[in-house]
């Protein structure tokens, strides 16, 4: 019988300091539009560092360049970066600072932290699933997937148009999906300022 005392711990990453490999990572989003379809997109410029101690507790610091948004429509991306939405000229980055604690059973962890966007900071939770490790060329790469949701209005992203029959053109709930590859950090990688 497995008890909490001898159960295998699930941790986000092994002990050490890990950095996101932006060429193999995706920070994506999805939001319902016109009550009929979902607009999906991602941010291309992401920096993040995860540090994990020997007990499995991890701290996370991440930054996303707003102007790197890609929803598949350049005109929409320009509108999202404009002053009435993300206001990328005055708030060029979205940042996240959080932590994860090991869990004794299961395959997912809760990452709790604070997201800052457009000058507003709010708590957020993500469900993270550690993936496999790949070893090659003397390096170890780890994969982590995470998902969560936020209210865009909580961050001042409250531009709306309403249907005559009621409801919003753009839904308030935004789903976040992260699929990142981590490598051991070997330099002093900096972060974008929010």
N, C-alpha and C positions, 0 to 999 in steps of 0.2 A: 504494500500500500504506500502511495506517495503522500508525504506530509509536507506542510509548508516549510518545515525545517530542511528537508532534503530535496524539495522540488527544484527542478532546473530553472534558473532565473532567465528571463527574457530581457535583454538589454538592447538599447538602440544601436550602439556601436561598441566595439571593443575598447578597452582603455587606450587613451592617447588623444591626439588632436587630429581632426579630419577636416578637409576642405572639400567643398562641392566642385566637381569638374563640370564647368558650364557647357562644355561641348557635348556632354553625354547626359545632361539633366534637363528636365522640363518642369516649369512652374506654370501650371495651367489653371484656367477658370472656365466656368460655364454659368450662363444666366439665361432665364427664359425671356423671350422677346415676342411681343404681339400675341401672347397666349398660345402660339402655334408652334414655335420652334425654339431651339436653344442656340444661342451664340456661344461658340467656344473659341478660346484663344490662349495665348501664353505670353510670357515675358522671356526675352532672350538673354538679357544681361543680369546675371544673378551671382552674388558672392555669399558664401556662408561658411562658418566654421563651427564644428561640433567638438566639444571636449568632454571626454568621459573618464571618470575616475575608476579606481580599482573595484569600487563597490557597485558600479553600473549606473551611477547618477550622471546624467549628461546635461551640459549647458549648451545652448544654441544661440548664435548671433547671425542674422542674415539680412541682406539688403538687395532690393530689386530696383533696377533702373526703370522708371515709369515709361520713358520714351521708347523703350525696347518692346512695348506692347505690340502684339501681332494677332489680330482677330480675323485675318484673311481679307480685310477690306481697308485699304489705305485711307480712304476718306473717313471711315468710322474711327480708325485709330487716331487720326488727327483731331477728330471731335472729342474723343476720350481724353486726349492730352491737353485740351483747351481749358481755359480758366473756369468754365462752368461745370467741369467734371473733375478730373485729376489735378488740373492746374500744374502741369509738369514744370512750367517755368519757375514757379515759386516753391514747389514741393517735388523735386526731381526723383525722390526715392521712397519706396515703401520698405519699412524695416520691421524686423521681428526679433524679439529676445525672449527666450523661454528655457524650459527645462523638462527633463523626462526622468522618471524614476523607474528602476527595474521592477518587473512584476514576476511573481513566482510561477505562474502558469499561463497558458494561452500563447497566442502568437502576435498580439498587437499591444501597443503601449499608448498611453495618453500623453501628448506633449501639450503642456500648458504654458502660455506666455502672453506677451503684449505685442500687438501689431500697431504700428504707427503709419498713418496714411493721411495726406493732406492736412497735416498739423494736428490730427486727432489720434489719440491712443486709446485702444480698447482691448480687454482681455479676449483671448481666443483659445480654443482647444482643437487639436488635430489628433486624429487616430493614425498612428504610425505603425507600419509593418516592416521590420527588418527583412531584407532579402538576402540573397546569397553573396558570397565573396568570390572574387576572381583573382587569381595570381598569375602574373606574367611579367616578363622583363624585369624581374626583381621588385615589382610593385604589387601591392594589394589594393584592390578596388572593392568597395562595398556598395550595395544598392539598398535604398530605403524608399518606401512609398508612404505617402501620407495623404489624408483627406480631411476636409472640414468645411465649414460654411460660415458666412458672415452676413450681416445686414449692411448693405452699402450705405443706407441712410445714417447708420451709427457713426460713419466716418465723414459725414457731410457730403456724400455723393448723392444728393437728393434731387438732381435734375429729373423731371418727370413730364410726361405727357399722359393724359388720361383718355380712355375710350369714352365715347358718349354714353355707352351703356354701363360704364363703371369699370374699374380696374386700371392697371398701369401698363403702358407700352413696354417698359422694362421692369422686370420683377425686382423686388427688393433683395431677395435671397440670392447670394452668389456662392456657388460651390467651388472650392479650391481643391486641386489635385496636383500633388507633387510626386515626381518620379525622379529621384536624384542618385547620382553616382558620387561616392566619396572616396578620396585618396588621402593618404597620410600627408599632413601639412609639412612643408619643408622650408617655407619662407614666411615673411611678415606681410601676408596679404591684407590689404586695407579694405575698408568698407565705404560705400557711398553714404553721404549724409542726407538725412531726411529733412 
